[in-house]
Amino acid sequence: MSLSPIHYIDTHTAGEPTRVITGGFPDLGIGSASQRCAVMLSDHDSLRAGIVREPRGHEAMVGALLLESSLADCEAAVIFFNNVGVLGMCGHGAMGVIEALRHAGRVDVGKCKLETNAGVVEMQLHDDGEISLENVRSYRSASNCSVTLEGGDEVIGDIAWGGNWFFITESPGMTVEFTNVDALTDHACRIRDALREQGVTGPDGEEIDHIDLHQPLSGTEAAGTRSFVLCPGKQWDRSPCGTGTSATMACQHQRGQLDEGDRWTQVGVLGTSFVGSFRVVDGGIIPTIRGRSSMCGEGTLYFPPDDPFRHGID
């Protein structure tokens, strides 16, 4: 059976793409974003894969399925996903959604809310075109956590939530820059494999599927890091990573190295940056991340039944 055409708007945020699905996806019923996400995974997971995997997408692409929210104060509900599954939240993706909605004439300068799997986030489109995200509560769940890599090397890092689960540790003696992405990816994959094999999880058994390798910013007085982030699967984040910035600020605050209202700059491997700050709440922080998204294009995807790769190249 032929699938219905899928309508999309493509954006990128600081280099990382977001494919915003605006129409054509099968009906997921009513309920919260997380309830409809469960329907998407059980009934339409192959379509998820086909949208973002090659040949229609590519492995680093994040999808954002736009839905009507069940919450009256939200502009939309969004389910974020990538080549291997769904995401709790996605900072760069939320900014990309706002840029797509701006392009479609649905939002203007000002604030609005989005319902996500991880909770409601508040977005703001600024006069200069930049976009701010007030993220979900972020916190550190464990510090100085040790894992042993294959070969015997020990790595120590923090476990933190910023809308996704992160293991945050220092870069292994190499500069966090584009020329080193292959080596950084290999090291981050080894860490994630070790976490899985040694049973290191979030506090309720959640898989830690994002790895953040960082080094301090140099040649500047700004507080921040240059960070490489491995996403679920084996792709690295082209942006500085909004949920990773949130998790990192939570860790810095717990160490007493960052206070409410301080500015934090997170630079990604492409040299693009997000600027963050936060307010303290019970059990963590509420981060605000600011960045910029750009329009890339819009169009329609087709999935003919005789196409052997209609569900993507796995």
C-alpha positions as CSV (number, residue, x, y, z in Angstrom):
1,M,0.0,0.0,0.0
2,S,1.3,3.4,-0.9
3,L,1.8,5.9,1.9
4,S,0.4,9.4,1.8
5,P,2.7,12.2,0.7
6,I,4.5,13.8,3.7
7,H,4.8,17.6,3.7
8,Y,7.8,19.1,5.3
9,I,9.8,22.3,6.0
10,D,13.6,21.9,6.4
11,T,15.6,24.2,8.7
12,H,19.0,24.1,10.3
13,T,20.1,25.5,13.7
14,A,23.8,26.3,14.0
15,G,24.5,23.7,11.3
16,E,22.2,20.8,12.6
17,P,19.2,20.1,10.4
18,T,15.6,19.7,11.5
19,R,12.9,18.3,9.2
20,V,9.5,19.7,10.4
21,I,6.6,17.5,9.3
22,T,3.6,19.7,8.6
23,G,1.2,17.3,7.1
24,G,0.5,13.9,5.7
25,F,1.5,11.8,8.7
26,P,-1.0,9.2,9.8
27,D,-3.4,10.2,12.5
28,L,-2.0,9.4,16.0
29,G,-5.3,9.9,17.9
30,I,-5.7,12.2,20.8
31,G,-3.7,12.6,24.0
32,S,-0.4,14.0,25.2
33,A,2.7,14.2,23.1
34,S,4.1,11.2,24.9
35,Q,0.9,9.1,24.4
36,R,0.9,9.9,20.7
37,C,4.6,9.2,20.5
38,A,3.9,5.7,21.7
39,V,1.4,5.2,18.9
40,M,3.9,6.5,16.4
41,L,6.5,4.0,17.6
42,S,4.1,1.0,17.6
43,D,2.3,1.7,14.3
44,H,4.4,4.0,12.1
45,D,8.1,3.5,13.1
46,S,9.1,2.5,9.6
47,L,7.7,5.9,8.3
48,R,9.8,7.7,11.0
49,A,12.8,6.0,9.6
50,G,12.0,6.7,6.0
51,I,11.6,10.4,6.7
52,V,15.0,11.0,8.1
53,R,17.2,8.2,6.8
54,E,18.8,8.2,3.4
55,P,17.8,8.4,0.6
56,R,15.2,11.0,1.6
57,G,17.1,12.3,4.5
58,H,20.4,11.7,6.1
59,E,21.7,10.1,9.3
60,A,22.3,13.4,11.2
61,M,18.8,14.8,10.5
62,V,16.3,15.3,13.3
63,G,12.6,15.1,12.5
64,A,9.9,17.1,14.3
65,L,6.4,15.9,13.8
66,L,4.1,18.9,14.3
67,L,0.7,18.0,16.0
68,E,-2.1,19.9,17.5
69,S,-1.5,20.1,21.2
70,S,-4.1,18.9,23.8
71,L,-2.9,21.8,26.0
72,A,-4.8,25.1,25.4
73,D,-1.8,27.3,26.0
74,C,0.6,25.5,23.6
75,E,1.0,26.5,19.9
76,A,1.7,22.9,19.0
77,A,2.8,19.5,20.2
78,V,6.0,18.2,18.7
79,I,7.5,14.7,18.6
80,F,11.2,14.8,17.9
81,F,12.9,11.8,16.3
82,N,16.1,10.7,14.5
83,N,17.4,7.9,12.5
84,V,17.2,5.3,15.3
85,G,14.2,6.4,17.4
86,V,12.5,9.2,19.3
87,L,14.0,11.9,21.5
88,G,12.7,13.3,24.7
89,M,13.5,16.9,23.8
90,C,15.6,18.6,21.2
91,G,16.9,22.1,21.7
92,H,18.1,22.8,18.2
93,G,15.0,21.1,16.9
94,A,12.7,23.3,19.0
95,M,14.4,26.4,17.5
96,G,14.0,24.9,14.1
97,V,10.3,24.3,14.7
98,I,9.8,28.0,15.5
99,E,11.7,29.0,12.4
100,A,9.4,26.8,10.3
101,L,6.3,28.2,12.0
102,R,7.6,31.7,11.4
103,H,8.1,30.8,7.7
104,A,4.6,29.4,7.6
105,G,3.1,32.6,9.1
106,R,2.0,30.8,12.3
107,V,4.2,32.7,14.8
108,D,5.6,36.2,15.0
109,V,8.0,38.0,17.3
110,G,7.1,37.1,20.8
111,K,6.6,34.0,23.0
112,C,4.8,30.7,22.6
113,K,4.8,27.3,24.1
114,L,5.5,23.8,22.6
115,E,4.4,20.5,24.2
116,T,7.1,17.9,23.9
117,N,7.7,14.3,25.2
118,A,9.8,15.8,28.0
119,G,7.3,18.5,29.0
120,V,6.2,22.0,27.9
121,V,8.9,24.4,26.8
122,E,8.6,28.2,26.2
123,M,10.0,29.6,23.0
124,Q,10.7,33.2,22.1
125,L,11.3,34.7,18.6
126,H,13.3,37.9,19.0
127,D,13.4,41.0,16.8
128,D,16.8,40.1,15.5
129,G,15.6,36.7,14.3
130,E,17.3,34.7,17.1
131,I,15.3,32.2,19.1
132,S,15.3,31.4,22.8
133,L,14.2,28.2,24.4
134,E,13.2,28.0,28.1
135,N,13.8,24.3,28.5
136,V,12.5,21.6,30.9
137,R,14.0,21.3,34.4
138,S,17.5,20.1,34.1
139,Y,19.7,18.5,36.8
140,R,22.7,16.4,37.6
141,S,21.9,12.9,38.9
142,A,25.4,11.6,39.5
143,S,28.9,13.1,39.7
144,N,32.4,11.6,39.3
145,C,30.9,8.4,37.8
146,S,33.6,6.0,36.6
147,V,33.3,3.6,33.6
148,T,36.0,1.3,32.2
149,L,36.4,1.3,28.5
150,E,37.4,-1.8,26.4
151,G,41.2,-1.9,26.8
152,G,41.1,-0.8,30.4
153,D,41.0,3.0,30.2
154,E,39.0,4.7,32.9
155,V,36.7,7.6,32.1
156,I,35.1,9.8,34.8
157,G,32.1,12.0,34.2
158,D,28.8,13.3,35.3
159,I,25.3,12.0,34.5
160,A,22.8,14.7,33.8
161,W,19.3,15.4,32.4
162,G,18.7,18.3,30.0
163,G,15.7,16.9,28.2
164,N,17.8,13.8,27.2
165,W,20.2,11.8,29.3
166,F,23.9,12.7,29.1
167,F,27.3,11.4,30.2
168,I,29.5,14.5,30.4
169,T,33.3,14.2,30.5
170,E,36.4,15.9,29.3
171,S,37.7,15.4,25.8
172,P,40.5,12.7,25.7
173,G,43.5,14.9,24.9
174,M,42.3,16.1,21.5
175,T,40.9,19.4,20.4
176,V,37.1,19.5,20.0
177,E,37.0,20.6,16.4
178,F,35.7,19.4,13.0
179,T,39.0,17.8,12.0
180,N,38.8,15.4,14.9
181,V,35.2,14.3,14.6
182,D,36.0,10.7,13.6
183,A,38.3,10.2,16.6
184,L,35.8,11.9,19.0
185,T,33.0,9.8,17.6
186,D,35.0,6.6,18.2
187,H,35.8,7.6,21.8
188,A,32.3,8.7,22.6
189,C,30.9,5.4,21.2
190,R,33.3,3.4,23.4
191,I,32.0,5.3,26.4
192,R,28.4,4.7,25.5
193,D,29.1,1.0,25.0
194,A,30.8,0.8,28.4
195,L,27.9,2.6,30.1
196,R,25.5,0.0,28.6
197,E,27.7,-3.0,29.3
198,Q,28.3,-1.9,32.9
199,G,24.7,-1.0,33.7
200,V,25.2,2.7,34.2
201,T,21.9,4.4,33.7
202,G,19.8,7.4,34.8
203,P,18.2,7.2,38.3
204,D,15.2,5.1,37.1
205,G,17.1,2.9,34.7
206,E,17.0,5.2,31.7
207,E,19.5,4.6,28.9
208,I,22.2,7.3,28.7
209,D,22.3,7.8,24.9
210,H,24.1,11.1,24.6
211,I,27.8,11.6,25.3
212,D,29.3,15.1,25.7
213,L,33.0,15.5,25.4
214,H,34.2,19.0,26.3
215,Q,37.1,21.3,26.8
216,P,37.3,24.8,28.3
217,L,37.0,27.8,26.0
218,S,40.4,29.4,25.4
219,G,41.4,32.9,24.5
220,T,38.2,34.3,26.0
221,E,36.8,35.4,29.3
222,A,33.4,33.9,28.6
223,A,32.4,30.9,30.8
224,G,31.8,27.9,28.7
225,T,33.0,24.9,26.8
226,R,33.7,23.7,23.3
227,S,31.7,20.5,23.2
228,F,31.3,17.4,20.9
229,V,28.0,15.6,21.4
230,L,27.3,12.0,20.2
231,C,23.6,11.6,19.6
232,P,21.6,8.3,19.7
233,G,23.0,6.2,16.9
234,K,26.5,7.1,15.7
235,Q,25.9,10.7,14.5
236,W,27.4,13.8,16.1
237,D,25.5,17.0,16.7
238,R,26.4,19.7,14.2
239,S,25.0,22.3,16.6
240,P,26.3,23.0,20.2
241,C,23.3,20.9,21.4
242,G,20.6,22.6,23.4
243,T,19.8,19.8,25.8
244,G,23.5,19.2,26.3
245,T,24.0,22.9,27.1
246,S,21.2,22.5,29.6
247,A,22.7,19.4,31.2
248,T,26.1,21.0,31.3
249,M,24.9,24.1,33.1
250,A,23.1,22.0,35.6
251,C,26.4,20.2,36.4
252,Q,28.4,23.5,36.5
253,H,25.8,24.9,39.0
254,Q,26.0,21.9,41.2
255,R,29.8,22.3,41.3
256,G,29.4,25.9,42.4
257,Q,31.0,27.2,39.2
258,L,28.0,28.8,37.7
259,D,25.3,31.0,39.4
260,E,21.8,32.0,38.5
261,G,21.9,34.7,35.8
262,D,25.4,33.9,34.7
263,R,26.0,33.5,30.9
264,W,27.3,30.3,29.6
265,T,28.6,29.8,26.0
266,Q,28.6,26.4,24.5
267,V,30.5,26.1,21.2
268,G,30.0,23.1,18.9
269,V,32.5,21.4,16.6
270,L,31.6,23.7,13.7
271,G,32.4,26.8,15.7
272,T,28.8,27.8,16.1
273,S,27.5,28.7,19.6
274,F,24.5,28.7,21.9
275,V,24.4,31.2,24.8
276,G,22.7,29.9,28.0
277,S,21.6,31.1,31.4
278,F,19.3,29.6,34.0
279,R,17.1,30.2,37.1
280,V,17.3,27.9,40.1
281,V,14.3,25.7,41.0
282,D,13.7,23.0,43.5
283,G,15.8,20.0,42.3
284,G,17.6,21.7,39.5
285,I,17.6,24.6,37.1
286,I,15.4,25.9,34.3
287,P,17.8,26.7,31.5
288,T,17.3,29.3,28.7
289,I,19.2,28.7,25.5
290,R,19.5,31.3,22.7
291,G,20.6,30.5,19.1
292,R,19.6,31.0,15.5
293,S,17.8,28.9,12.9
294,S,17.7,29.3,9.1
295,M,15.3,28.1,6.5
296,C,16.6,25.4,4.1
297,G,13.6,24.5,2.0
298,E,10.2,22.8,1.9
299,G,8.6,20.1,-0.1
300,T,6.9,16.8,-0.3
301,L,8.1,13.3,0.3
302,Y,6.7,10.3,-1.6
303,F,7.0,6.6,-0.5
304,P,5.9,4.4,-3.5
305,P,5.3,0.8,-2.5
306,D,7.8,-0.5,-5.1
307,D,10.7,1.5,-3.6
308,P,12.9,-0.9,-1.7
309,F,14.2,2.0,0.4
310,R,10.9,3.7,1.3
311,H,11.7,2.9,4.9
312,G,15.3,4.2,4.6
313,I,18.6,2.6,4.3
314,D,19.4,0.9,7.6
